[in-house]
Amino acid sequence: MPRSYSVGEFADELGVHTQTVKNWCREEKIDYTRTPGGHRRIPHRELLRLSGDTQQTDKVAIYGRVSGHAQKQDGDLDRQLESLTKYAHDRGWSIENTYSDVGSGLNENRRGLNNLLDDANNADYGRVLVTYQDRLTRFGFSYLERLLNQYGVEITVINEETDKTAHEELVDDLLQLVASFAGKLYGMRSSKRNQLVETVQTAVDTDE
């Protein structure tokens, strides 16, 4: 689990006086949060930064995603996680956390992804492994990358080429985008919206 320290614990880890740590907090030299009771909690990454070990990239988290339960039942999610596990172990990296989702890459409210982002603030790992960029998100990968970098966590994509096995998922995502934008233009129950979605669906089916 992600680790954080009280002021006293943090001072003991660094071998400094507790007042020194309080001064650092007051002067905003270190990052911290407060508990509901008002006590300071200092994330593990601050200890790594001050001790000169900001990148613990031999400790990793892995993330896998499939768009639907059919893909999960077909074993695609398990294969992703097995591939990521092998990649980490082949390099002597330890896996600290595993995250996964069943849902569209367009969905921003995924439990596994949200847990990953919540944990990153106090993460015990310095790297997140994914098989392909679109397993993490269909759009906005660079924004997630920058956000995690702020926490001292980098993303490693183990396959640089496009995921050619996700054709059906790409079609579903395309139809979701068309339906969303058409709904905003014509209304979610508009006949024009339905006609546009059906036209795109027909074009995709014909192309196959």
C-alpha positions in Angstrom: 0.0 0.0 0.0 1.1 3.6 -0.6 3.1 4.9 2.4 3.0 8.2 4.2 4.6 9.4 7.4 3.8 11.5 10.4 6.2 14.4 11.2 7.9 12.3 13.9 8.3 9.2 11.6 9.6 11.4 8.8 12.1 13.0 11.0 13.3 9.6 12.3 13.7 8.3 8.8 15.9 11.3 7.8 17.7 11.6 11.2 16.6 15.2 11.7 14.7 17.0 14.5 10.9 17.0 14.3 10.9 20.8 14.4 13.1 20.8 11.3 10.4 18.9 9.5 7.7 21.2 10.8 9.7 24.2 9.5 10.0 22.5 6.1 6.2 22.1 5.9 5.6 25.7 7.0 8.1 27.0 4.4 6.6 24.7 1.8 9.9 22.9 1.2 8.1 19.5 1.3 4.7 18.4 0.3 2.2 17.1 2.8 -1.5 16.6 3.5 -3.5 16.8 6.6 -5.7 14.1 8.2 -9.3 14.9 9.2 -7.9 15.5 12.7 -5.4 18.1 11.4 -2.2 16.0 11.6 0.4 16.3 8.9 1.1 13.3 6.6 4.1 13.4 4.4 4.2 11.1 1.3 6.9 8.5 0.7 8.0 10.2 -2.4 9.2 13.2 -0.3 11.4 10.9 1.7 12.8 9.5 -1.6 13.4 13.0 -2.9 15.3 14.2 0.2 17.3 11.1 0.5 18.4 11.4 -3.2 16.4 8.4 -4.5 13.6 10.0 -6.4 13.1 7.3 -9.0 12.4 3.9 -7.5 11.6 2.5 -10.9 12.5 -1.0 -10.0 9.3 -1.0 -8.0 6.3 -1.0 -10.3 2.5 -1.1 -10.6 0.8 -2.8 -13.6 -2.5 -1.7 -15.2 -4.7 -3.7 -17.6 -8.0 -2.9 -19.3 -10.5 -4.5 -21.6 -13.6 -2.8 -23.0 -16.2 -5.5 -22.0 -16.9 -8.7 -20.1 -16.7 -10.8 -23.3 -13.0 -9.8 -23.7 -12.4 -10.5 -20.0 -14.0 -13.9 -20.3 -11.9 -14.6 -23.4 -8.9 -14.1 -21.2 -7.6 -10.9 -22.7 -7.3 -9.1 -19.4 -5.4 -12.0 -17.8 -3.1 -12.1 -20.8 -2.3 -8.4 -20.4 -1.5 -8.8 -16.7 0.6 -11.9 -17.3 2.5 -10.1 -20.1 3.2 -7.1 -17.8 4.2 -9.4 -14.9 6.7 -11.3 -17.1 8.1 -8.0 -18.4 8.6 -6.7 -14.8 10.1 -10.0 -13.5 12.4 -10.3 -16.5 14.0 -7.0 -15.5 14.1 -7.8 -11.8 11.4 -5.4 -10.9 9.0 -6.0 -8.0 5.3 -5.5 -8.6 3.8 -3.4 -5.7 0.2 -2.9 -7.1 -2.0 -4.3 -9.7 -4.9 -2.3 -11.2 -7.4 -3.3 -13.9 -10.7 -2.2 -15.4 -13.5 -3.5 -17.6 -14.7 -0.5 -19.5 -14.2 1.8 -22.5 -10.9 3.7 -22.8 -13.1 6.8 -23.3 -14.6 6.4 -19.8 -12.8 8.7 -17.5 -14.6 7.3 -14.4 -12.9 3.9 -14.2 -12.4 2.4 -10.7 -9.0 0.9 -11.4 -7.7 4.1 -13.1 -9.1 6.3 -10.3 -7.4 4.1 -7.7 -4.1 4.3 -9.5 -4.3 8.1 -9.6 -5.3 8.3 -6.0 -2.5 6.0 -4.9 0.2 7.7 -7.0 0.4 10.6 -4.6 2.0 8.3 -1.9 3.1 5.5 -4.2 5.7 2.9 -3.2 6.5 2.5 -6.9 8.1 4.7 -9.4 6.7 3.2 -12.6 3.4 2.0 -14.1 3.5 -0.6 -16.8 0.8 -0.9 -19.5 0.8 -3.1 -22.7 -0.4 -0.3 -25.0 -1.1 3.4 -24.5 -4.8 2.9 -25.2 -5.1 0.4 -22.4 -4.6 3.3 -20.0 -6.7 5.8 -21.9 -8.0 6.3 -25.5 -7.2 10.0 -25.4 -5.2 12.3 -23.2 -2.3 9.9 -22.5 0.2 12.8 -22.3 -1.9 14.5 -19.6 -1.9 11.4 -17.5 1.8 11.0 -18.1 2.5 14.6 -16.9 0.2 14.1 -13.8 2.0 11.0 -12.7 5.4 12.6 -13.3 4.4 15.2 -10.8 4.2 12.3 -8.3 7.6 10.9 -9.4 5.9 8.0 -11.3 6.6 7.3 -14.9 4.6 5.3 -17.4 6.3 2.5 -19.4 4.4 1.2 -22.5 5.9 -2.2 -23.3 4.5 -2.4 -26.8 5.1 0.7 -29.0 3.1 -0.4 -32.0 -0.7 0.0 -32.2 -2.9 -2.7 -30.6 -4.2 -4.5 -33.7 -6.3 -6.9 -31.7 -8.7 -4.3 -30.5 -10.7 -3.7 -33.7 -14.1 -4.3 -32.1 -13.3 -2.0 -29.2 -12.2 0.8 -31.6 -15.6 0.4 -33.5 -17.5 0.7 -30.2 -15.5 3.8 -29.1 -16.1 5.4 -32.5 -19.8 4.8 -32.3 -19.8 6.2 -28.7 -18.0 9.4 -29.9 -20.4 9.8 -32.9 -23.4 9.3 -30.6 -22.1 11.8 -28.0 -21.4 14.6 -30.5 -24.5 13.9 -32.5 -26.5 14.0 -29.3 -25.1 17.4 -28.4 -25.9 18.7 -31.9 -29.3 17.3 -32.4 -30.5 16.0 -29.0 -30.0 12.6 -27.5 -33.5 11.4 -28.8 -33.3 13.1 -32.1 -34.0 11.1 -35.3 -31.0 12.9 -36.9 -28.8 11.6 -34.2 -30.0 8.1 -34.6 -29.7 8.3 -38.4 -26.1 9.5 -38.1 -25.1 6.7 -35.7 -26.8 4.1 -38.0 -25.0 5.5 -41.0 -21.6 5.2 -39.4 -22.5 1.7 -38.1 -23.5 0.7 -41.6 -20.3 2.1 -43.1 -18.2 0.2 -40.6 -20.0 -3.0 -41.2 -19.7 -2.6 -44.9 -15.9 -1.9 -44.6 -15.5 -5.2 -42.8 
